[in-house]
Amino acid sequence: MDKTSVIGVIIGFIAVGVGMVLKGVNPSVIINPAAILIILAGTVASVTIAFPLSEIKKVPKLFKIIFTEQKLLDGKAIITLFSDLAQLARKEGLLALEGKLLEVEDPFLKNGLSLAVDGQSAEYIRDVLSEEIDAMEDRHQAGAAIFSQAGNLCTNTRGIRSCAWTNCSLSTYG
């Protein structure tokens, strides 16, 4: 579990609660089933309209990524690994790296090393890995766009709900 995401959610709830208390608003007003339904269902409906089903299906996986701590490679460990691999390749040749492929956990690095072991040119390896990075960036942008759109639509849905509530309130006095 990613601690910073959980901490951020907790701080957000605390900020809203403290803000309401400081403003003199009863915190129980935030628990309004009709308002929650309008905001959440309206946001889900709007996002569903804005994105194809293939992107919407990825949302549960994206939530898992958001709230799961990512295991990043340590910079010093990467430098040491590359240094060791370079020395091995200089001493015994590129084919000697094939035995080290099983030890490499990172799929991107493993792909690059396997291309080198297979005898591909540096330019070809660079092109393949660059395309892989571009594809990853496109996937990340698509996932981020869903949450960005949801945030924008949720704000708009809250505004619509506020207007509707105001009209309902005023109509009872008219």
C-alpha positions as CSV (number, residue, x, y, z in Angstrom):
1,M,0.0,0.0,0.0
2,D,1.4,3.4,-1.0
3,K,1.6,5.4,2.2
4,T,1.6,8.8,0.6
5,S,-1.7,8.2,-1.2
6,V,-3.4,7.0,2.0
7,I,-1.9,9.9,3.9
8,G,-3.2,12.3,1.2
9,V,-6.7,11.0,1.4
10,I,-6.7,11.2,5.2
11,I,-5.4,14.8,5.1
12,G,-8.1,15.7,2.6
13,F,-10.9,14.4,4.8
14,I,-9.4,16.1,7.9
15,A,-9.1,19.4,6.0
16,V,-12.8,19.2,4.9
17,G,-13.9,18.3,8.4
18,V,-11.9,21.0,10.1
19,G,-12.9,23.6,7.5
20,M,-16.6,22.8,8.1
21,V,-16.2,23.0,11.9
22,L,-14.3,26.3,11.6
23,K,-17.1,27.7,9.4
24,G,-19.7,26.6,11.9
25,V,-21.2,24.0,9.6
26,N,-22.5,20.7,11.1
27,P,-20.2,17.9,9.6
28,S,-23.3,15.7,9.2
29,V,-24.4,17.8,6.2
30,I,-21.7,16.3,4.1
31,I,-23.4,12.9,4.4
32,N,-26.3,13.6,1.9
33,P,-27.2,10.4,0.0
34,A,-28.9,12.3,-2.8
35,A,-26.0,14.7,-3.3
36,I,-23.5,11.8,-3.2
37,L,-25.5,9.9,-5.8
38,I,-25.8,12.9,-8.1
39,I,-22.1,13.7,-7.9
40,L,-20.7,10.1,-8.1
41,A,-23.2,8.7,-10.6
42,G,-23.0,11.9,-12.7
43,T,-19.2,11.7,-12.7
44,V,-19.2,8.0,-13.6
45,A,-21.8,8.6,-16.4
46,S,-19.8,11.5,-17.8
47,V,-16.5,9.7,-17.8
48,T,-18.2,6.7,-19.4
49,I,-19.5,8.9,-22.2
50,A,-16.1,10.6,-22.6
51,F,-13.9,7.5,-22.9
52,P,-14.2,4.1,-24.8
53,L,-14.9,1.0,-22.9
54,S,-11.4,-0.3,-23.5
55,E,-10.1,2.6,-21.4
56,I,-12.8,2.4,-18.7
57,K,-12.0,-1.3,-18.1
58,K,-8.5,-0.2,-17.0
59,V,-9.7,2.0,-14.1
60,P,-9.6,-0.8,-11.4
61,K,-6.0,-1.6,-12.4
62,L,-5.2,2.1,-12.3
63,F,-6.6,2.4,-8.8
64,K,-4.4,-0.5,-7.8
65,I,-1.4,1.3,-9.2
66,I,-2.3,4.5,-7.4
67,F,-2.6,2.9,-4.0
68,T,0.2,0.3,-4.3
69,E,3.8,1.3,-3.5
70,Q,5.9,1.1,-6.7
71,K,9.2,-0.7,-6.4
72,L,11.7,1.5,-8.2
73,L,15.3,0.5,-8.9
74,D,17.9,2.2,-6.7
75,G,20.1,4.5,-8.8
76,K,23.3,3.2,-7.2
77,A,22.2,-0.4,-7.8
78,I,21.5,0.4,-11.5
79,I,25.0,1.9,-11.9
80,T,26.6,-1.1,-10.2
81,L,24.6,-3.5,-12.4
82,F,25.5,-1.7,-15.6
83,S,29.2,-1.5,-14.5
84,D,29.2,-5.2,-13.8
85,L,27.5,-6.1,-17.1
86,A,29.9,-3.9,-19.0
87,Q,32.9,-5.5,-17.5
88,L,31.5,-9.0,-18.1
89,A,30.8,-8.1,-21.8
90,R,34.3,-6.7,-22.3
91,K,36.0,-9.7,-20.7
92,E,33.8,-12.5,-22.1
93,G,31.7,-11.0,-24.9
94,L,28.0,-10.1,-25.3
95,L,26.9,-13.7,-25.2
96,A,28.1,-13.9,-21.6
97,L,25.3,-11.5,-20.7
98,E,22.8,-14.2,-21.5
99,G,23.4,-15.9,-18.2
100,K,22.8,-12.6,-16.3
101,L,19.4,-12.1,-18.0
102,L,17.7,-14.4,-15.4
103,E,19.0,-12.1,-12.6
104,V,17.5,-9.0,-14.1
105,E,14.0,-8.3,-12.9
106,D,13.2,-5.1,-14.8
107,P,11.4,-6.1,-18.0
108,F,12.6,-2.9,-19.9
109,L,16.2,-3.6,-19.0
110,K,15.8,-7.3,-19.7
111,N,14.4,-6.5,-23.2
112,G,17.4,-4.3,-24.0
113,L,19.9,-6.8,-22.8
114,S,18.3,-9.6,-24.7
115,L,18.4,-7.5,-27.9
116,A,22.1,-6.9,-27.3
117,V,22.8,-10.6,-26.6
118,D,20.9,-11.4,-29.9
119,G,23.4,-9.3,-31.7
120,Q,21.2,-6.4,-32.7
121,S,22.8,-3.0,-33.5
122,A,22.9,-0.2,-31.0
123,E,20.7,1.9,-33.3
124,Y,18.0,-0.9,-33.5
125,I,18.1,-1.4,-29.7
126,R,17.7,2.3,-29.2
127,D,14.7,2.5,-31.6
128,V,13.0,-0.5,-30.0
129,L,13.4,0.8,-26.5
130,S,12.4,4.4,-27.5
131,E,9.2,3.0,-29.0
132,E,8.6,1.1,-25.8
133,I,9.0,4.3,-23.8
134,D,6.7,6.2,-26.1
135,A,4.0,3.5,-25.8
136,M,4.3,3.5,-22.0
137,E,4.0,7.3,-22.0
138,D,0.9,7.1,-24.1
139,R,-0.6,4.5,-21.7
140,H,0.1,6.7,-18.8
141,Q,-1.3,9.8,-20.4
142,A,-4.5,7.9,-21.3
143,G,-4.9,6.7,-17.7
144,A,-4.2,10.1,-16.3
145,A,-6.7,11.6,-18.6
146,I,-9.5,9.5,-17.2
147,F,-8.8,10.8,-13.6
148,S,-8.3,14.3,-14.8
149,Q,-11.6,14.3,-16.7
150,A,-13.3,12.7,-13.6
151,G,-12.0,15.5,-11.4
152,N,-13.1,18.2,-13.8
153,L,-16.5,16.6,-14.3
154,C,-17.0,15.9,-10.6
155,T,-16.5,19.7,-9.9
156,N,-19.0,20.5,-12.7
157,T,-21.5,18.0,-11.3
158,R,-21.1,19.5,-7.8
159,G,-21.9,22.9,-9.3
160,I,-25.0,21.6,-11.1
161,R,-26.1,19.9,-7.8
162,S,-25.6,23.2,-6.0
163,C,-27.7,25.1,-8.5
164,A,-30.5,22.4,-8.3
165,W,-30.5,22.5,-4.5
166,T,-30.7,26.3,-4.6
167,N,-33.6,26.2,-7.0
168,C,-35.4,23.6,-4.8
169,S,-34.8,25.6,-1.7
170,L,-36.1,28.8,-3.3
171,S,-39.1,27.1,-4.8
172,T,-40.3,26.1,-1.3
173,Y,-40.4,29.9,-0.4
174,G,-42.1,31.0,-3.6
